[in-house]
Amino acid sequence: GESVGLHLPTLSVQEGDNSIINCAYSNSASDYFIWYKQESGKGPQFIIDIRSNMDKRQGQRVTVLLNKTVKHLSLQIAATQPGDSAVYFCAEKEGGSQGNLIFGKGTKLSVKP
Amino acid sequence: ETGVTQTPRHLVMGMTNKKSLKCEQHLGHNAMYWYKQSAKKPLELMFVYSLEERVENNSVPSRFSPECPNSSHLFLHLHTLQPEDSALYLCASSQVRGPGYGYTFGSGTRLTVV
């Protein structure tokens, strides 16, 4: 699942610090958003989702914030661990049950021990 | 294991070869997808099958031919590919109508065209 050669935005954090990964989405009609994590050699894995009628949702060590006014999504990871090192993608779903998921370009998170 | 299994994991093929990628999902989903992930354009949607009917074909060249014989299986038939087709090919599945719309991905097939 590695994106060899892809020039991704990179975020480097120290183990134990909090991480914030940002994403700008394009379609104001999108009503559902997901964050995926892709580790080397694997496909994208679901982390957390949020619907457009919410502005915040919390999971285990992760929080997603949605700002519809500026079409911005963020993923906060608390107490970042080496196992969090991966590429993170946001995805937006077009309104309606038949809408496809549209993926962002991804951010590479590197955690320094 | 995500419940979506792709084979083979790695494939090297010549430009004149014919090969097929296979995807199988054990999640009871009714929609399946092929994505291409390359160095230049990550996660491009190629094909969508919903209830075993192809509902989307995103201007994919005819050298890629999908097949969905049932809701659990999806194939991508490859013929006379070009070196620029080298990429990671990801299969995903989802429930078209349900409480959530997230896709579950397989681990992908790393394709190299020589």
Chai-1 contact restraints between the chains, C-beta under 6 A:
chainA,res_idxA,chainB,res_idxB,connection_type,confidence,min_distance_angstrom,max_distance_angstrom,comment,restraint_id
A,G1,B,G108,contact,1.0,0.0,6.0,A-B,restraint_1
A,G5,B,A39,contact,1.0,0.0,6.0,A-B,restraint_2
A,L6,B,A39,contact,1.0,0.0,6.0,A-B,restraint_3
A,Y32,B,Y101,contact,1.0,0.0,6.0,A-B,restraint_4
A,I34,B,G102,contact,1.0,0.0,6.0,A-B,restraint_5
A,K42,B,S107,contact,1.0,0.0,6.0,A-B,restraint_6
A,G43,B,L90,contact,1.0,0.0,6.0,A-B,restraint_7
A,G43,B,F105,contact,1.0,0.0,6.0,A-B,restraint_8
A,G43,B,G106,contact,1.0,0.0,6.0,A-B,restraint_9
A,G43,B,S107,contact,1.0,0.0,6.0,A-B,restraint_10
A,G43,B,G108,contact,1.0,0.0,6.0,A-B,restraint_11
A,P44,B,F105,contact,1.0,0.0,6.0,A-B,restraint_12
A,F46,B,G102,contact,1.0,0.0,6.0,A-B,restraint_13
A,D49,B,G102,contact,1.0,0.0,6.0,A-B,restraint_14
A,K93,B,Y101,contact,1.0,0.0,6.0,A-B,restraint_15
A,S97,B,R97,contact,1.0,0.0,6.0,A-B,restraint_16
A,L101,B,Y103,contact,1.0,0.0,6.0,A-B,restraint_17
A,F103,B,L43,contact,1.0,0.0,6.0,A-B,restraint_18
A,K105,B,P42,contact,1.0,0.0,6.0,A-B,restraint_19
A,G106,B,P42,contact,1.0,0.0,6.0,A-B,restraint_20
